[in-house]
Amino acid sequence: MLAEALTVEPVVQAIIDVGRTALAATARGRADSSTDRAALSCNQRRGHPEASGATGDEIPLSHST
């Protein structure tokens, strides 16, 4: 898988798949940072309950005090 990857997306997918298998994980996901690095956007969620958030949900990386 990884040896055949020619772009970033297949490399990320291979790393996630191999890592999930190595850890015997039942769920996986990926979060990408926004361009201003103020939030993470959830992507490729698999095996998570629907109540835990949806693909595309943003997680802020800072909070107001």
C-alpha positions in Angstrom: 0.0 0.0 0.0 2.5 2.6 1.1 5.0 1.7 -1.6 2.4 2.3 -4.2 1.2 5.7 -2.9 2.0 8.5 -5.3 0.2 11.4 -3.5 -0.4 12.6 0.0 -3.9 11.1 0.4 -2.9 7.4 -0.3 0.1 7.8 2.0 -2.2 9.0 4.8 -4.7 6.3 4.1 -2.0 3.6 4.2 -0.6 4.9 7.5 -4.1 5.0 9.1 -4.9 1.5 7.9 -1.6 -0.1 9.0 -1.7 1.7 12.3 -5.3 0.6 13.0 -4.4 -3.0 12.3 -1.3 -2.9 14.4 -3.2 -1.5 17.3 -6.2 -3.8 16.8 -8.3 -0.7 16.9 -12.0 -0.8 16.0 -12.3 2.9 15.2 -10.1 5.4 13.3 -10.1 8.9 12.0 -8.1 11.8 10.8 -8.2 15.5 11.6 -6.6 18.2 9.4 -5.7 21.6 10.7 -7.3 24.7 9.2 -5.2 27.0 7.2 -4.9 29.4 10.1 -4.3 26.5 12.5 -7.1 27.6 14.7 -9.1 24.4 14.4 -9.1 20.7 13.4 -11.5 19.4 10.9 -12.5 15.7 11.4 -12.1 13.5 8.4 -12.4 9.8 7.5 -14.2 8.7 10.7 -14.8 5.0 10.8 -16.2 3.0 13.7 -17.1 5.9 15.9 -20.6 6.3 17.2 -22.7 8.9 15.4 -23.1 10.9 18.6 -19.4 11.5 18.9 -19.4 14.0 16.0 -19.6 13.9 12.2 -17.1 14.1 9.4 -16.4 17.7 8.8 -17.0 18.9 12.4 -14.5 21.4 13.5 -12.6 21.2 16.9 -11.3 24.6 18.0 -7.7 24.6 19.2 -8.1 27.5 21.6 -10.8 28.7 23.9 -11.8 32.1 25.3 -11.0 32.7 28.9 
